[in-house]
Amino acid sequence: MDFAAARKVMVDSQVRVSDVTDRSLQAALLAVPRERFCAPDRAFTAYGEVEVEIANGRRLMQAREVAKLIQALDVREDETALAIAAPYAAAVLARLGLKVTAQEADPAVMEVVAPALAEAGVEAVVALLAQPSGEGYDVIVSEAAVAVKPEVWLAALRVGGRLAVVERHGPNGRAVLYVKGQGGVSRRELFDAAPPVLQEMTPAPAFAL
């Protein structure tokens, strides 16, 4: 399979037509080998409009949605980024000139994506997703959805930092952008999306008498 040709078709037919107008971002998407972040037997589906499995049920977000999240973050070279359950986004951010840490909780997922992350210059960390690695980040992004506002991730941002993630309740979800200010956190809804929800970021049910 000609992955480079498939990558160009993906950018032309999925990304550009979804109002992703940032040319540097388009170039990064053309350069990052998405197939390297999939389960090896699913690499042929890397450029389809699907959420491709990595390992143990974890999936890559669709490319157009990753691109729209990153564009909303308005990233700049030399910023620091934490990509939580977002290995493909991590490599794209690194291509854009950011210093990136990719965090996964499942060693099986990291085993699949680690070689490509290393080649992209991304630091890889295996740790619970509810415990962000480090703090003071300019940018945090996730390719998976969360069920509630991710307060622990917001706490890892510096003032002025941004978080892009999908909040999903039931079958539907909304991508949102949080910006951390001196006096609190602002929230802006971006677009509809419904990637799988991270169970680690889902609170246990509460029962009331």
N, C-alpha and C positions, 0 to 999 in steps of 0.2 A: 504493500500500500504506500502511495506517495503522501506521507504525512504533511510535508511542506505545502503541497497543493491543497490538501484538505484544510489546512490551517488558514490559507488565504480565502477559501470558500467560506469558512466559518466567519472570518472577520467581515467579509463582504456581505454575506447573506443573513447573518445573525446579529452582529455587533453594530456595524455602521447604520443599519436600518432601525436600530433601537435607540437612536439619538445619542450614541456615543461618538462625540465629535472631536475629542481630544486626540490629536495626531500622534503624540508621544505614546499614549496609551495604546492606540491601534498598532503602532510599531512594536511595542512590547508584546502584545498578544500574538503578533506574527512571528516573534522570535522565540517565545517560550514553548517548548514541546509538551503540549498538554497530555499526549499519550504516555509520557513518562510518569504521570501521576495516577494512572489507572492500574487496576489489577492487570497483570500481563495478558491474561486471556480476554480482556475487555478493551484492549488498546484500540482495536478497530472501530470502536464506538466513540472514541474520545472527542470527535468533532461533530457528532450528532447533537440534536436538540434534546438531550437526555441528561440525567444525573447519573454519571457512570460510577460503578462501585470501585472502591479502592481495596477494602478488606473488611470483613466482619460487619457488613451492613453500612459502613461509612461510605459516603458518596461525594463526588465532586459536584459543586453547584454548576448549573448551566453557565456556559461561557458568557452569554449576554448579560446575565444577572451579576456575575463577578465583575464584568466591565463597568456596569452601571453603578455598582457599589463603590468601586475604586474611583470612578470619575466624580462621584458625589463627595468623596473625601478630599478632593482638591490637594493632592499630595505634592510635596516639593522635595527636590534632591537633598540628601543628607539628613532628612528626618528619620526618626526611629519608628519602627512599626512592629506590632505583635500580631501575627496571623494565627488565630485560634481555630483549630479544625479547618484550616484554610491553606493547604499546601500549594495549590496552584496559584491562588492569590498572592502567596508569599513570594513565589518566583517572579510573578509579574511586577510586584512592588520593588523587588530587588533590581529588576531590569530597568525600572524607572529611576534608580539611583538611591533608594532608601536603604538604611541599615535594618535588616529584617530578622526577627526571631519567629520561627514556626513552632507552635506548641500542639502536640497531640497527646491524648491520654492512652491510646492503644498502641503497644509496641508493634503489633502486626501491621497497622497502618503506617507507622514510621518506617518499618522495614521496606515497604513498597516505595515510599516517596523520598527516603533519605538520600539515595544517590543523586537524584535530580536536584534536590535542595542544596546539596553540597556543591554541585557544579554551578548553581546559581549564586553561590556565596551567602546562603541563608544559614543562620545558626538553628540547629534542630534541638528541641527539648521535649522529653517525655515526662508529663506531669498531669495531675488532675486539672481538668479544664476550668473548674471553679476556683483554681488557685493560680492566677496569672503569673507567669515567670517574669519577675522584675517589675519596675514601675517607672513612671515619668515618661510614658510613650507619647509621641505625637499622634500616632494613628493606631487603632485596633480594628481588625476586620475578621469576620467569620463567614465561612461558606455554608454553615449549618444554621438552622433557626433556633431561637430560644423561646421558651414559653412565657417568660416574664422579663421585665426590665433587668438587664444584667448588671446589677449594682457593683459586683466585685470586679467586673471588667472596667467599668467607669472609674472606679477608684484607682486603677492602674494608669490612667491618663494624667498628663500634666495639664495645668490650666491652659486652655486654648487647644487641647487635644480633641480628636474626633473619633467616634466609633460608628461603624456601619455594620448593621446586622439585620436579619429578618426576625420579626416577632410574629409568632404563629400561634393561633388559638383555634384548634380544630382543623378543618380542611384548607382554610385560607390563611394567608399571611401578608404582612406589609413590611417591605424594607424600610428601615428608618435610619436617620442620621442624628446622632447625639453630638453636641458640642459642649465641652466643659468650660464654664466661665468661673470668674472669681466668686460669684454669688450663687452658683448652682449650675444646672445642666439644662440646655435647651434640646428640644426634640422636634424633628421634621420628618414627616412621612414622604417616601420617595416613589415607590411603585409596588405593585402586587407581585408576590413570589411565595412559593410554598416548598422550600427544601425540607428534608427531614429534620425533625427537632432533636436537639441534643438531650438525651435523657439525664446527663449529668447536670444540666442547667434547668431541670424541671423540678419544682418543689414537690415534696411529698404531699399527698392529699391531707387536708385538715378536716377533722370531724368535730361538729359542734352538737351538743345535746339540746 
